[in-house]
Amino acid sequence: MKGRKISLPIGGKLAQVTINQLVKVSLRTKDVSEAKERHRKASAALDDVWEAIRSGPKPLSFKQIQALAGEFYRL
């Protein structure tokens, strides 16, 4: 995973982060309570990324495939 880029939610926006030995990103605030909340959300998103990597790709249902095809068609 080292060198791959992922997106983490920081303050209502997505921040692009490169994975190294550590994953570091600015929380873009000086307010301590806001920083704690942003850290909680970013950490939860990072945990989701690690879990997705560990479990690998999952098969899609027919309904999910149709939904993705519709989005692709609209684009």
Long-range contacts (C-beta under 8 A, 24 or more apart in sequence): 1-53, 6-46, 6-49, 8-42, 8-45, 8-46, 9-41, 9-42, 9-45, 10-38, 10-42, 11-38
